[in-house]
């Protein structure tokens, strides 16, 4: 089969309208054609069901993403056609698996329908009640504001890096030193281009253990640590500020609590439905037949294989 280089060229005409206007195309609008095989706009819309509804519009703002989806549908449809020609779809197990994939999609859609149709609940009120009960544990952790220079090991021995770190530390400790200018000149931190060596407020746990431990000992604003060694190299830290742990305010956690309550309500409705389905008086579980599907395992055979694996030479 001859294809134009890559399918994106074939997509250009079909998707140009969609990219330009963002309007939905008629379901039968062709996007890729290869003889009788067609991928149309309805195929694309069907594929979009795999993406959460609140993210679909954002997904469609990128031409490459849209074109890749359409190309993937085309390739899968082509391969599926070849599978049918080979008779793979005649296998009873394959037919049941196809049915299960369809049922899985429909089940997901039904759960989404339940969530949309959930009775209106004052989520903010529920969040306030949770906040009152759990406010004691909702503490905003300590944050530290530091600036950072990393003398890395790439192209240097440990001794060379340690010596350079000492030199930079001496410059940073000098009266009137501009720490961020030194970071710009000497730091090997890959994030330097983004932050210029100024890391802002972060949890101490965001740092590698040696740096975290050194930061806890810095108390005066403007203090500069001696070089701290880690697996990344040598760090020089300038302490700017520290925010002690503070009780969280409701407004800080409201959105998170409301989302958690919404998910709890939805989960409870789905769990209740599942229990209703399982608890139906007409359900019959043939346990003895299910047990026949289990492959018996010989514990001694497992031990023998484990011993062989342990004795096998490693490369």
C-alpha positions as CSV (number, residue, x, y, z in Angstrom):
1,X,0.0,0.0,0.0
2,X,1.4,3.4,-1.0
3,X,1.0,6.2,1.5
4,X,1.8,9.8,1.0
5,X,4.6,10.9,3.3
6,X,3.5,10.7,6.4
7,X,-0.3,10.6,6.8
8,X,-0.1,14.2,8.0
9,X,-0.2,15.3,4.4
10,X,-3.4,13.4,3.8
11,X,-4.8,14.9,7.0
12,X,-4.1,18.5,6.0
13,X,-7.2,19.1,4.0
14,X,-9.5,17.2,6.2
15,X,-8.4,18.7,9.5
16,X,-7.6,22.3,8.3
17,X,-11.2,23.3,8.9
18,X,-11.3,21.7,12.3
19,X,-8.0,23.4,13.4
20,X,-9.0,26.8,12.0
21,X,-12.6,27.0,13.3
22,X,-12.7,24.4,16.1
23,X,-16.2,23.6,14.9
24,X,-17.3,20.0,14.8
25,X,-17.3,18.3,11.4
26,X,-20.2,16.3,10.0
27,X,-19.7,12.7,11.2
28,X,-19.1,11.3,7.7
29,X,-16.4,13.9,6.8
30,X,-13.4,11.9,5.5
31,X,-10.1,12.4,7.2
32,X,-8.1,9.6,5.5
33,X,-9.2,7.4,2.6
34,X,-7.5,4.4,1.1
35,X,-9.8,2.8,-1.4
36,X,-12.8,1.5,0.6
37,X,-11.1,2.1,3.9
38,X,-12.1,5.5,5.4
39,X,-11.4,7.3,8.7
40,X,-13.9,10.0,9.2
41,X,-14.8,12.7,11.8
42,X,-17.0,10.3,13.7
43,X,-14.0,8.0,14.2
44,X,-12.1,10.8,15.7
45,X,-15.0,11.8,18.0
46,X,-15.3,8.2,19.2
47,X,-11.6,8.1,20.0
48,X,-12.0,11.3,22.1
49,X,-14.2,9.4,24.5
50,X,-11.0,8.0,26.0
51,X,-9.9,11.5,27.1
52,X,-11.6,13.1,30.2
53,X,-14.3,15.4,29.0
54,X,-12.8,18.5,30.7
55,X,-9.6,18.0,28.8
56,X,-10.8,17.3,25.3
57,X,-11.0,20.9,24.1
58,X,-7.4,21.5,25.2
59,X,-6.3,18.3,23.5
60,X,-7.8,19.5,20.2
61,X,-5.8,22.7,20.2
62,X,-2.7,20.9,19.0
63,X,-2.7,19.9,15.3
64,X,0.0,17.3,15.8
65,X,-2.0,15.6,18.6
66,X,-5.2,15.5,16.5
67,X,-3.3,14.3,13.4
68,X,-1.6,11.6,15.4
69,X,-4.9,10.3,16.7
70,X,-6.3,10.1,13.2
71,X,-3.2,8.4,11.9
72,X,-3.4,5.8,14.7
73,X,-7.0,5.1,14.0
74,X,-6.1,4.5,10.3
75,X,-3.2,2.2,11.1
76,X,-5.3,0.2,13.6
77,X,-8.2,-0.1,11.2
78,X,-5.8,-1.3,8.4
79,X,-4.2,-3.9,10.7
80,X,-7.6,-5.0,12.0
81,X,-8.7,-5.6,8.4
82,X,-5.7,-7.8,7.8
83,X,-6.4,-9.6,11.0
84,X,-9.9,-10.4,9.8
85,X,-8.5,-11.5,6.4
86,X,-6.3,-13.9,8.4
87,X,-9.3,-15.2,10.3
88,X,-8.2,-14.1,13.7
89,X,-11.6,-12.7,14.5
90,X,-13.1,-16.2,14.2
91,X,-11.4,-17.4,17.4
92,X,-14.1,-17.7,20.1
93,X,-11.7,-16.3,22.7
94,X,-11.0,-13.3,20.5
95,X,-14.7,-12.7,19.9
96,X,-15.3,-12.7,23.7
97,X,-12.4,-10.3,24.2
98,X,-13.8,-7.9,21.7
99,X,-17.2,-8.1,23.5
100,X,-15.4,-7.4,26.8
101,X,-13.7,-4.4,25.4
102,X,-17.0,-3.0,24.2
103,X,-18.6,-3.8,27.6
104,X,-15.8,-2.1,29.4
105,X,-16.3,1.1,27.4
106,X,-20.0,1.1,27.9
107,X,-19.5,0.4,31.7
108,X,-17.2,3.4,31.9
109,X,-19.7,5.6,30.0
110,X,-22.5,4.5,32.4
111,X,-20.4,5.4,35.4
112,X,-19.8,8.8,33.9
113,X,-23.5,9.1,33.3
114,X,-24.1,8.3,37.0
115,X,-21.6,11.0,38.0
116,X,-23.3,13.6,35.8
117,X,-26.7,12.8,37.2
118,X,-25.7,12.8,40.8
119,X,-28.0,14.7,43.1
120,X,-26.9,18.3,43.8
121,X,-25.0,18.4,47.0
122,X,-23.5,21.5,48.8
123,X,-19.9,20.4,48.4
124,X,-18.6,23.5,50.1
125,X,-20.7,22.8,53.2
126,X,-19.4,19.3,53.3
127,X,-15.9,20.5,52.9
128,X,-16.3,22.9,55.8
129,X,-17.5,20.1,58.0
130,X,-14.5,18.0,57.0
131,X,-12.2,20.9,57.7
132,X,-13.6,21.5,61.2
133,X,-13.0,17.8,62.0
134,X,-9.6,17.5,60.5
135,X,-8.2,21.1,60.8
136,X,-5.6,20.0,63.4
137,X,-3.8,17.8,60.9
138,X,-4.2,20.3,58.0
139,X,-1.0,22.1,58.8
140,X,0.9,23.9,56.0
141,X,4.4,22.5,56.4
142,X,7.6,24.5,56.8
143,X,9.0,26.2,53.7
144,X,12.5,27.5,53.2
145,X,13.6,30.1,50.7
146,X,17.2,29.5,49.4
147,X,19.5,30.3,46.6
148,X,21.7,27.6,45.1
149,X,25.0,26.9,43.3
150,X,25.9,23.4,42.2
151,X,29.4,22.5,41.2
152,X,28.8,19.3,39.3
153,X,31.0,16.3,38.6
154,X,30.7,16.2,34.8
155,X,34.2,16.6,33.4
156,X,35.7,16.9,36.9
157,X,37.1,14.5,39.4
158,X,35.7,14.7,42.9
159,X,38.8,16.5,44.1
160,X,38.6,19.1,41.2
161,X,34.9,19.7,42.0
162,X,35.6,20.1,45.7
163,X,38.4,22.6,45.0
164,X,36.2,24.7,42.7
165,X,33.4,24.6,45.3
166,X,35.8,26.0,47.9
167,X,36.8,28.8,45.5
168,X,33.2,29.7,44.8
169,X,32.2,29.5,48.5
170,X,35.0,32.0,49.3
171,X,33.6,34.4,46.7
172,X,30.1,33.9,48.0
173,X,31.2,34.7,51.6
174,X,33.1,37.9,50.6
175,X,31.5,41.2,51.7
176,X,29.0,42.5,49.2
177,X,29.0,39.3,47.1
178,X,26.2,38.9,44.6
179,X,25.2,35.3,45.1
180,X,23.0,35.1,42.1
181,X,25.7,36.6,39.8
182,X,28.0,33.8,41.1
183,X,25.3,31.2,40.4
184,X,24.9,32.5,36.9
185,X,28.7,32.2,36.3
186,X,29.6,29.0,38.1
187,X,26.5,26.9,38.8
188,X,26.1,23.6,36.9
189,X,22.5,23.2,38.1
190,X,20.4,22.3,34.9
191,X,17.5,24.4,36.3
192,X,19.7,27.5,36.4
193,X,18.4,28.9,33.1
194,X,14.9,28.8,34.5
195,X,15.4,30.1,38.0
196,X,18.8,31.8,37.9
197,X,19.8,30.0,41.1
198,X,16.9,31.5,43.1
199,X,14.8,28.5,44.2
200,X,12.1,30.5,46.1
201,X,10.1,28.8,48.8
202,X,10.1,25.0,48.9
203,X,9.6,22.2,51.4
204,X,13.0,21.1,52.9
205,X,12.0,17.6,51.8
206,X,12.4,18.7,48.2
207,X,16.1,18.7,48.6
208,X,18.5,15.7,48.6
209,X,19.2,14.7,52.3
210,X,22.6,16.3,52.7
211,X,21.3,19.6,51.5
212,X,18.1,19.3,53.5
213,X,20.1,18.7,56.6
214,X,22.4,21.7,56.0
215,X,19.4,24.0,55.4
216,X,17.9,23.1,58.8
217,X,21.1,24.6,60.4
218,X,20.9,27.9,58.5
219,X,19.1,30.4,60.7
220,X,20.3,33.9,59.8
221,X,19.1,35.5,56.6
222,X,22.0,35.7,54.2
223,X,23.9,32.8,55.7
224,X,25.9,30.8,53.1
225,X,26.6,27.2,53.7
226,X,30.0,25.6,53.2
227,X,30.1,23.2,50.2
228,X,27.7,20.3,50.8
229,X,28.6,17.0,49.0
230,X,25.9,14.8,47.4
231,X,25.8,12.4,44.6
232,X,25.2,15.4,42.3
233,X,28.4,17.2,43.3
234,X,28.9,20.1,45.7
235,X,26.1,22.5,46.7
236,X,26.5,26.0,48.1
237,X,23.3,27.3,49.7
238,X,22.4,30.9,50.6
239,X,19.6,31.1,53.2
240,X,17.0,33.8,52.4
241,X,13.9,33.1,54.6
242,X,11.9,30.4,56.4
243,X,8.2,30.1,56.9
244,X,7.3,28.0,59.9
245,X,4.5,25.4,59.8
246,X,1.2,27.2,59.8
247,X,-2.4,26.0,60.3
248,X,-4.1,25.7,56.9
249,X,-6.8,28.2,56.1
250,X,-10.1,26.8,54.7
251,X,-9.7,28.8,51.5
252,X,-6.3,27.1,50.9
253,X,-7.7,23.6,51.0
254,X,-11.3,24.2,49.9
255,X,-11.0,23.1,46.3
256,X,-9.1,20.0,47.3
257,X,-11.6,19.0,50.0
258,X,-14.6,19.7,47.7
259,X,-13.0,17.5,45.0
260,X,-12.4,14.7,47.5
261,X,-16.0,14.9,48.7
262,X,-17.3,14.8,45.1
263,X,-15.2,11.7,44.4
264,X,-16.4,10.1,47.7
265,X,-20.0,10.6,46.8
266,X,-19.5,9.3,43.3
267,X,-17.5,6.3,44.6
268,X,-20.3,5.5,47.1
269,X,-22.9,5.5,44.4
270,X,-20.9,3.2,42.1
271,X,-20.0,0.9,45.0
272,X,-23.7,0.7,45.9
273,X,-24.6,-0.2,42.3
274,X,-21.9,-2.8,42.2
275,X,-23.2,-4.4,45.4
276,X,-26.7,-4.3,44.1
277,X,-25.6,-6.2,41.0
278,X,-23.6,-8.7,42.9
279,X,-26.3,-9.2,45.5
280,X,-29.1,-9.9,43.0
281,X,-31.1,-13.0,44.0
282,X,-30.9,-14.3,40.5
283,X,-27.1,-14.3,40.4
284,X,-25.5,-17.8,40.5
285,X,-21.8,-18.2,40.9
286,X,-20.5,-21.7,39.9
287,X,-17.5,-21.7,42.2
288,X,-16.6,-25.2,41.4
289,X,-16.3,-24.3,37.7
290,X,-14.3,-21.2,38.5
291,X,-11.9,-23.3,40.6
292,X,-11.3,-25.6,37.6
293,X,-9.8,-22.6,35.8
294,X,-7.0,-22.3,38.4
295,X,-3.7,-24.0,37.4
296,X,-2.5,-26.0,40.4
297,X,1.0,-25.1,41.6
298,X,3.5,-27.5,43.1
299,X,5.3,-25.7,46.0
300,X,8.3,-27.9,45.5
301,X,8.5,-27.1,41.9
302,X,8.4,-23.3,42.8
303,X,11.2,-23.8,45.3
304,X,13.3,-25.7,42.7
305,X,12.9,-22.9,40.1
306,X,13.7,-20.3,42.7
307,X,16.9,-22.2,43.6
308,X,17.9,-22.4,39.9
309,X,17.3,-18.7,39.4
310,X,19.4,-17.9,42.5
311,X,22.2,-20.1,41.2
312,X,22.2,-18.8,37.7
313,X,25.2,-16.6,36.8
314,X,24.6,-12.9,36.6
315,X,26.0,-10.7,33.8
